[in-house]
Amino acid sequence: MSRLRLAALLALAACAAAPASRTAVAPPRPLNVLLLVSDDQRVDSLGAFGNADAHTPQLDRLVDEGFAMTGVHCMGAMTGAVCGPSRFMLLSGRQLFSLTNAHPSPAASFPSLPAKFREAGYQTFATGKWHNGPAWFNAAFEDGASIFFGGMGSHTELPVHAYDPTGRYPAEHARPLRAFSSTEFADALIDFLDRRDAGRPFFAYVAFTAPHDPRTPPAEHRARFDPATLALPANFLPQHPFDNGELRVRDERLAPWPRTPAVVREHLADYYGMVSQLDEQVGRILAALDAHGLTGDTLVVFTSDHGLALGSHGLLGKQNLYEHSMGAPLVVRGPGVRRGRSAALAYLLDLPATLAELTGVEPPEGQDGESFAPLLRGERDTARRELVTAYCDVQRALRDERWKLIRYPQVDRTQLFDLARDPDEVHDLAADPAYAERTATMLARLAELQRELGDGAPLRVAAPSPAAVDLSAE
């Protein structure tokens, strides 16, 4: 939708609502979009999804008032910094194997979802983490504040930039945060709402750096969680049972091996503290929408770039293809979206097509995403039939609504899980002769989908490495 089309839409709406009587209904308006993205947030970190240890009243409110999806996934990454490609996919609608760089920083001309809203006449604004280069940022957004060009850092000392119309953002122009990261990014969005052009719809993007490590929540939020009382993940292990190809990456060195219950509970307490503080800022943002009378005209989307292990399967990071690491929470609230929940499968990269359909804005060119707007409207109950996820050349996975297969070609290992009976991926069925046919069928289907996606990584190698590993001495 071009600026001219937006102007025409507004004019036609005004004419249609011309006062035939004093009780005429206000004209419809183009929908605003507010996209909130956290960093490293597990699906099960919300109280609304059954986590009795979490403290997330504001996110739970969104779940109650909107449509929540628990089957949304990051497609994966060819780098340990999974957030970079994940955010690229989320904002472009492109699939993982279309990337030419592991850490994508596209040129300004590369299509993105916010750029399409900008072309359509929306006021576009962003604050927080941007891991995909200044050129792509400025092509998408005409305004911004407290912008962090990077992947991670201190939640009290991140270097952030004011919006630079030139798009250069020299390092010497950055300043430290004035508040805790999530607070500052919420402040920036609230300030934008105060000063926005009320005559135009807006697309606003708030990219939190929480709950990514370093997990250093403010004292009052950390005090909510006593590590001794926290439940361990149902799939907790002291060490991953075999070499998955990425056991010594930075994320996995945040705690010694073997993982102990006490150490993992400390990590969980810090994590929940970060999520709790982020949740409070989401509440402030929702209150600002209410105060400005914008709630009825705004699609609010909350999601994350991927999940995190935090002791599950003996892992800490996101460099694996288990559900806890590739899954991401997703909630949509707003006009035309029904209330409810679904475990339907989708990728994060399906979001551009979905928001484009819900708003009437043209989707980004070249996108691979599939809109799940019909699911949000109640027109159907499913989205994708199956998902492929990938990590570097060491892991590939295929899942459908019930079954999940993970292949580790470098060590010649395969896992098969029945997610209907085993959602925590504890009982590997791949070696059970009763499931040999299913395992073979899923491996063949995975290879077929790899060819369709342009993924040239082999599922078998000529000389696999030993799968056995013992990290207790490291």
C-alpha positions as CSV (number, residue, x, y, z in Angstrom):
1,M,0.0,0.0,0.0
2,S,1.6,3.3,-1.2
3,R,1.3,6.7,0.5
4,L,-1.3,7.6,-2.1
5,R,-3.3,4.4,-1.3
6,L,-3.1,5.2,2.4
7,A,-4.4,8.8,1.8
8,A,-7.1,7.4,-0.4
9,L,-8.1,4.9,2.2
10,L,-8.4,7.7,4.8
11,A,-10.3,10.0,2.5
12,L,-12.8,7.2,1.6
13,A,-13.3,6.3,5.2
14,A,-14.0,9.9,6.1
15,C,-16.5,10.2,3.2
16,A,-18.2,7.0,4.2
17,A,-18.6,8.3,7.7
18,A,-20.0,11.7,6.7
19,P,-22.5,12.7,9.4
20,A,-25.9,11.5,8.1
21,S,-26.8,11.8,11.7
22,R,-25.1,12.8,14.9
23,T,-24.8,9.1,15.9
24,A,-22.6,8.2,12.9
25,V,-19.8,5.8,13.8
26,A,-16.2,7.0,13.6
27,P,-14.5,6.0,10.4
28,P,-12.2,3.0,10.3
29,R,-8.5,3.7,10.5
30,P,-5.5,1.8,9.2
31,L,-4.2,-0.4,12.0
32,N,-1.1,0.6,14.0
33,V,1.4,-2.2,14.6
34,L,3.5,-2.5,17.8
35,L,6.0,-5.4,17.5
36,L,7.7,-6.3,20.8
37,V,10.6,-8.8,20.6
38,S,12.5,-10.2,23.6
39,D,15.9,-12.0,23.5
40,D,16.4,-15.7,24.4
41,Q,12.9,-16.2,25.9
42,R,11.5,-19.7,26.3
43,V,7.9,-20.4,25.5
44,D,7.4,-21.8,29.0
45,S,8.7,-18.7,30.8
46,L,5.2,-17.2,31.0
47,G,2.8,-17.9,33.9
48,A,-0.1,-18.1,31.4
49,F,1.6,-21.2,29.8
50,G,1.7,-23.1,33.1
51,N,5.0,-21.9,34.7
52,A,4.2,-21.6,38.4
53,D,7.6,-20.1,39.1
54,A,7.3,-17.2,36.6
55,H,6.0,-13.8,37.4
56,T,4.5,-12.4,34.1
57,P,1.2,-10.7,34.9
58,Q,1.4,-8.3,31.9
59,L,2.3,-10.9,29.3
60,D,-0.3,-13.1,30.8
61,R,-2.8,-10.3,30.3
62,L,-1.8,-10.2,26.6
63,V,-2.3,-13.9,26.3
64,D,-5.8,-13.6,27.9
65,E,-6.8,-10.7,25.7
66,G,-5.2,-12.0,22.4
67,F,-4.3,-15.1,20.5
68,A,-1.3,-17.1,21.8
69,M,0.7,-19.5,19.8
70,T,3.1,-22.0,21.3
71,G,4.2,-23.8,18.1
72,V,6.2,-20.9,16.6
73,H,9.9,-21.6,15.8
74,C,13.1,-19.9,14.8
75,M,14.3,-21.7,11.7
76,G,17.9,-21.9,13.1
77,A,21.2,-20.4,12.3
78,M,24.6,-20.9,10.7
79,T,26.3,-19.1,13.6
80,G,26.3,-19.4,17.4
81,A,24.8,-15.9,17.5
82,V,21.4,-17.3,16.6
83,C,19.6,-13.9,17.2
84,G,21.2,-12.2,14.1
85,P,19.7,-14.5,11.5
86,S,16.5,-15.0,13.5
87,R,15.8,-11.3,13.5
88,F,16.7,-11.0,9.9
89,M,14.2,-13.8,9.0
90,L,11.5,-12.3,11.3
91,L,11.8,-8.9,9.6
92,S,12.3,-10.0,6.0
93,G,10.2,-13.2,5.7
94,R,13.2,-14.9,4.1
95,Q,14.1,-18.5,5.0
96,L,17.4,-19.5,6.6
97,F,19.0,-20.9,3.5
98,S,18.4,-17.8,1.5
99,L,21.0,-16.0,3.6
100,T,24.4,-15.3,2.0
101,N,26.1,-14.5,5.4
102,A,25.8,-16.1,8.7
103,H,25.5,-12.7,10.3
104,P,23.2,-10.9,7.9
105,S,23.5,-7.1,7.6
106,P,21.6,-6.4,4.4
107,A,22.0,-3.4,2.1
108,A,19.5,-0.6,2.5
109,S,17.7,-1.7,-0.6
110,F,17.0,-5.2,0.8
111,P,13.2,-5.6,1.5
112,S,12.0,-5.6,5.0
113,L,8.6,-5.6,6.8
114,P,9.0,-2.2,8.4
115,A,10.3,-0.7,5.1
116,K,7.0,-1.8,3.5
117,F,5.0,0.0,6.2
118,R,7.2,3.1,5.7
119,E,6.5,3.0,1.9
120,A,2.8,2.7,2.7
121,G,2.9,6.0,4.7
122,Y,3.2,4.6,8.2
123,Q,5.4,6.4,10.7
124,T,8.1,3.8,11.5
125,F,10.0,3.9,14.8
126,A,12.4,1.5,16.5
127,T,14.3,1.2,19.8
128,G,16.5,-1.4,21.3
129,K,18.6,-4.1,19.8
130,W,19.4,-4.1,16.1
131,H,21.7,-6.9,15.0
132,N,21.5,-6.4,11.2
133,G,23.4,-3.3,10.3
134,P,22.7,0.5,10.2
135,A,21.9,0.6,6.5
136,W,19.0,-1.8,6.8
137,F,17.8,0.0,9.9
138,N,17.6,3.4,8.3
139,A,15.9,2.1,5.2
140,A,13.2,0.7,7.5
141,F,12.7,3.4,10.1
142,E,12.3,7.1,9.9
143,D,12.6,7.6,13.6
144,G,14.2,5.9,16.6
145,A,15.8,6.3,20.0
146,S,18.1,4.3,22.3
147,I,19.3,2.1,19.4
148,F,21.8,-0.6,20.2
149,F,23.8,-1.9,17.2
150,G,25.1,-5.2,18.5
151,G,24.3,-8.6,19.9
152,M,24.7,-8.5,23.7
153,G,26.2,-6.5,26.5
154,S,25.6,-5.1,30.0
155,H,22.0,-4.2,30.7
156,T,23.1,-1.0,32.4
157,E,26.0,0.1,30.1
158,L,25.0,-0.8,26.6
159,P,26.2,1.9,24.0
160,V,23.0,3.3,22.4
161,H,22.5,5.8,19.7
162,A,20.0,8.5,18.9
163,Y,18.4,8.3,15.5
164,D,20.9,9.4,12.8
165,P,19.3,10.5,9.5
166,T,22.6,10.0,7.7
167,G,22.6,6.3,8.8
168,R,26.3,6.4,9.8
169,Y,26.0,6.0,13.6
170,P,29.7,6.5,14.5
171,A,30.8,4.8,17.7
172,E,31.8,8.1,19.3
173,H,28.2,9.3,19.1
174,A,26.9,6.5,21.3
175,R,26.1,7.0,25.0
176,P,25.6,4.6,27.8
177,L,22.1,3.6,28.9
178,R,20.4,6.0,31.3
179,A,18.3,3.2,32.8
180,F,18.1,-0.6,32.9
181,S,17.9,-1.8,29.3
182,S,14.2,-2.9,29.2
183,T,13.2,0.2,31.1
184,E,15.0,2.5,28.7
185,F,13.6,0.9,25.6
186,A,10.1,1.1,27.1
187,D,10.7,4.8,27.9
188,A,11.7,5.4,24.3
189,L,8.6,3.8,22.9
190,I,6.4,5.7,25.4
191,D,8.0,9.0,24.4
192,F,7.4,8.1,20.7
193,L,3.7,7.6,21.5
194,D,3.6,11.0,23.2
195,R,5.1,12.8,20.2
196,R,4.0,10.7,17.2
197,D,2.2,12.2,14.2
198,A,-1.4,11.5,15.2
199,G,-2.5,11.9,11.6
200,R,-0.6,8.8,10.5
201,P,-0.7,5.1,11.5
202,F,2.5,3.8,13.0
203,F,4.7,0.7,13.0
204,A,6.8,0.6,16.1
205,Y,9.5,-2.0,16.9
206,V,10.8,-2.5,20.4
207,A,13.6,-5.0,20.6
208,F,14.6,-5.8,24.2
209,T,18.0,-7.3,25.0
210,A,16.5,-9.1,28.0
211,P,16.5,-11.8,29.2
212,H,19.8,-12.5,27.4
213,D,22.8,-12.8,29.6
214,P,24.5,-11.2,31.4
215,R,21.4,-11.9,33.5
216,T,21.6,-9.2,36.1
217,P,18.0,-8.2,37.0
218,P,17.4,-5.2,39.3
219,A,17.5,-6.3,43.0
220,E,13.8,-6.1,43.5
221,H,13.1,-8.4,40.6
222,R,15.8,-10.9,41.5
223,A,14.4,-11.0,45.1
224,R,11.2,-12.5,43.9
225,F,12.8,-15.8,43.1
226,D,14.4,-18.1,45.7
227,P,16.6,-20.5,43.8
228,A,16.0,-23.3,46.3
229,T,12.2,-23.3,45.5
230,L,12.5,-23.3,41.7
231,A,11.6,-26.4,39.7
232,L,14.3,-27.8,37.5
233,P,13.3,-28.4,33.8
234,A,11.7,-31.8,33.4
235,N,14.5,-32.6,30.9
236,F,17.3,-31.5,33.2
237,L,20.6,-33.4,32.7
238,P,24.1,-32.8,34.2
239,Q,25.6,-33.1,30.6
240,H,24.3,-33.7,27.1
241,P,24.5,-37.4,26.5
242,F,26.6,-37.1,23.3
243,D,28.5,-34.5,21.3
244,N,26.0,-32.4,19.5
245,G,28.7,-30.5,17.6
246,E,28.5,-27.3,19.7
247,L,29.1,-28.2,23.4
248,R,32.0,-25.8,24.0
249,V,30.5,-22.6,22.5
250,R,30.5,-19.5,24.8
251,D,26.9,-20.0,26.0
252,E,27.7,-23.5,27.2
253,R,30.7,-22.2,29.2
254,L,28.5,-20.1,31.5
255,A,28.4,-22.9,34.0
256,P,30.8,-25.9,34.7
257,W,30.1,-29.5,33.8
258,P,28.5,-31.5,35.2
259,R,25.5,-29.1,35.6
260,T,24.3,-29.3,39.1
261,P,20.7,-28.6,40.3
262,A,22.0,-25.8,42.5
263,V,23.8,-24.0,39.7
264,V,20.9,-24.4,37.2
265,R,18.5,-23.0,39.8
266,E,20.7,-19.9,40.2
267,H,20.6,-19.4,36.5
268,L,16.8,-19.8,36.5
269,A,16.4,-17.3,39.3
270,D,18.4,-14.7,37.4
271,Y,16.5,-15.6,34.2
272,Y,13.1,-15.2,35.8
273,G,14.2,-12.0,37.4
274,M,15.0,-10.6,33.9
275,V,11.7,-11.8,32.5
276,S,9.8,-10.3,35.4
277,Q,11.5,-6.9,34.9
278,L,10.8,-7.1,31.1
279,D,7.2,-8.0,31.9
280,E,6.8,-4.8,34.0
281,Q,8.0,-2.7,31.1
282,V,5.5,-4.4,28.7
283,G,2.8,-3.4,31.2
284,R,4.0,0.2,31.0
285,I,3.8,0.1,27.2
286,L,0.3,-1.4,27.3
287,A,-0.8,1.3,29.8
288,A,0.6,4.0,27.4
289,L,-1.5,2.6,24.5
290,D,-4.6,2.7,26.8
291,A,-3.8,6.3,27.9
292,H,-3.5,7.5,24.3
293,G,-6.7,5.7,23.2
294,L,-4.7,3.6,20.8
295,T,-5.5,0.1,22.0
296,G,-8.5,-0.3,19.8
297,D,-6.6,0.6,16.7
298,T,-3.3,-1.3,17.4
299,L,-2.1,-4.8,16.6
300,V,0.2,-5.7,19.5
301,V,2.6,-8.6,18.8
302,F,4.9,-10.0,21.4
303,T,7.5,-12.7,20.5
304,S,11.1,-13.6,21.0
305,D,13.9,-14.5,18.6
306,H,14.2,-18.0,20.0
307,G,14.4,-19.8,23.3
308,L,17.1,-21.1,25.5
309,A,18.2,-24.4,27.2
310,L,18.9,-23.2,30.8
311,G,19.7,-26.7,32.0
312,S,17.5,-28.7,29.7
313,H,19.3,-31.7,28.2
314,G,22.4,-30.6,30.0
315,L,22.7,-27.5,27.9
316,L,22.5,-23.8,28.6
317,G,22.4,-22.0,25.2
318,K,20.4,-21.9,22.0
319,Q,22.8,-23.7,19.8
320,N,20.7,-26.8,19.6
321,L,17.4,-27.8,17.9
322,Y,15.4,-29.0,20.9
323,E,12.0,-27.3,21.4
324,H,13.1,-25.3,24.4
325,S,15.7,-23.5,22.2
326,M,14.0,-23.1,18.8
327,G,10.5,-22.4,20.1
328,A,9.4,-18.8,20.8
329,P,6.3,-17.4,22.5
330,L,4.0,-15.4,20.2
331,V,1.0,-13.5,21.2
332,V,-1.1,-11.2,18.9
333,R,-3.8,-8.9,20.2
334,G,-5.9,-6.4,18.3
335,P,-8.7,-5.8,15.9
336,G,-9.7,-8.8,13.8
337,V,-7.8,-11.2,16.0
338,R,-9.8,-13.8,18.0
339,R,-9.0,-14.7,21.6
340,G,-7.6,-18.1,22.2
341,R,-4.6,-20.4,22.0
342,S,-3.0,-22.7,19.5
343,A,-0.1,-25.2,19.2
344,A,-0.2,-24.8,15.4
345,L,3.2,-24.9,13.7
346,A,4.7,-21.7,12.2
347,Y,8.0,-20.0,11.7
348,L,8.9,-16.6,13.0
349,L,9.6,-15.7,9.4
350,D,5.8,-16.1,8.7
351,L,5.2,-12.9,10.7
352,P,5.7,-10.4,7.8
353,A,3.2,-12.2,5.6
354,T,0.8,-12.4,8.5
355,L,1.0,-8.7,9.5
356,A,0.8,-7.7,5.8
357,E,-2.4,-9.6,5.4
358,L,-3.9,-8.2,8.7
359,T,-3.2,-4.6,7.7
360,G,-3.4,-4.6,3.9
361,V,0.2,-3.5,3.5
362,E,2.2,-5.2,0.8
363,P,4.6,-7.9,2.2
364,P,8.3,-7.7,1.5
365,E,9.4,-8.8,-1.9
366,G,11.0,-12.3,-2.1
367,Q,9.6,-13.5,1.1
368,D,9.2,-17.2,1.9
369,G,6.8,-16.8,4.8
370,E,3.2,-18.1,4.9
371,S,0.6,-16.0,6.5
372,F,-1.1,-17.5,9.6
373,A,-3.7,-14.6,9.6
374,P,-6.5,-17.1,8.9
375,L,-5.6,-18.9,12.1
376,L,-5.7,-15.6,14.1
377,R,-9.2,-14.8,12.6
378,G,-10.6,-18.2,13.4
379,E,-10.9,-19.3,9.7
380,R,-8.8,-22.4,10.2
381,D,-7.1,-24.2,13.1
382,T,-3.7,-25.1,11.5
383,A,-0.8,-23.2,9.9
384,R,2.2,-25.2,8.6
385,R,2.2,-29.0,8.4
386,E,5.9,-29.4,9.2
387,L,9.0,-27.4,10.1
388,V,12.7,-27.8,9.2
389,T,15.2,-26.4,11.7
390,A,19.0,-26.3,11.3
391,Y,22.2,-25.4,13.2
392,C,25.4,-24.9,11.3
393,D,26.4,-28.2,9.6
394,V,26.1,-30.2,12.8
395,Q,22.3,-30.5,13.4
396,R,19.2,-30.8,11.3
397,A,15.6,-31.4,12.5
398,L,12.2,-32.1,11.1
399,R,9.0,-32.0,13.1
400,D,5.3,-32.2,12.4
401,E,2.4,-31.9,14.8
402,R,3.4,-35.0,16.7
403,W,6.8,-36.3,15.7
404,K,10.3,-34.8,15.9
405,L,13.5,-36.1,14.3
406,I,16.9,-34.6,15.0
407,R,19.9,-35.7,12.9
408,Y,23.6,-35.1,13.9
409,P,25.5,-36.1,10.8
410,Q,29.0,-35.4,12.2
411,V,28.6,-38.1,14.8
412,D,26.1,-40.3,13.0
413,R,23.3,-39.9,15.6
414,T,19.6,-39.6,15.2
415,Q,16.9,-38.9,17.7
416,L,13.2,-39.5,17.4
417,F,10.6,-38.1,19.8
418,D,6.9,-38.5,20.1
419,L,6.0,-35.0,21.2
420,A,2.4,-35.9,21.9
421,R,3.5,-38.2,24.7
422,D,6.9,-36.7,25.4
423,P,6.9,-32.9,24.9
424,D,10.1,-32.6,26.8
425,E,12.0,-34.8,24.4
426,V,13.3,-37.2,27.0
427,H,12.6,-40.6,25.4
428,D,14.6,-41.1,22.2
429,L,12.8,-43.7,20.1
430,A,15.3,-43.8,17.1
431,A,17.0,-47.0,18.2
432,D,13.7,-48.8,18.9
433,P,13.0,-51.3,16.0
434,A,9.3,-50.5,16.4
435,Y,10.0,-47.0,15.1
436,A,12.5,-47.9,12.4
437,E,10.1,-47.2,9.6
438,R,9.0,-43.8,11.0
439,T,12.7,-42.8,11.5
440,A,13.6,-43.8,7.9
441,T,10.5,-42.0,6.5
442,M,11.3,-38.8,8.4
443,L,15.0,-38.9,7.4
444,A,13.9,-39.2,3.7
445,R,11.5,-36.4,4.1
446,L,14.1,-34.2,5.7
447,A,16.5,-34.8,2.8
448,E,13.7,-33.9,0.4
449,L,12.9,-30.6,2.2
450,Q,16.6,-29.8,2.3
451,R,16.8,-29.9,-1.5
452,E,13.7,-27.7,-1.7
453,L,15.2,-25.2,0.7
454,G,18.6,-25.1,-0.9
455,D,20.3,-26.7,2.1
456,G,23.3,-28.6,0.9
457,A,24.5,-29.9,4.2
458,P,24.8,-33.7,4.2
459,L,22.8,-35.9,6.6
460,R,25.7,-38.4,6.6
461,V,29.5,-37.9,6.4
462,A,32.1,-40.3,5.3
463,A,34.1,-40.4,8.6
464,P,31.9,-39.4,11.5
465,S,33.5,-38.4,14.8
466,P,33.0,-40.3,18.1
467,A,29.7,-39.3,19.7
468,A,30.9,-40.0,23.2
469,V,32.0,-37.0,25.2
470,D,32.9,-36.2,28.8
471,L,33.3,-32.5,29.7
472,S,33.6,-33.0,33.5
473,A,37.4,-32.3,33.4
474,E,36.9,-29.0,31.5
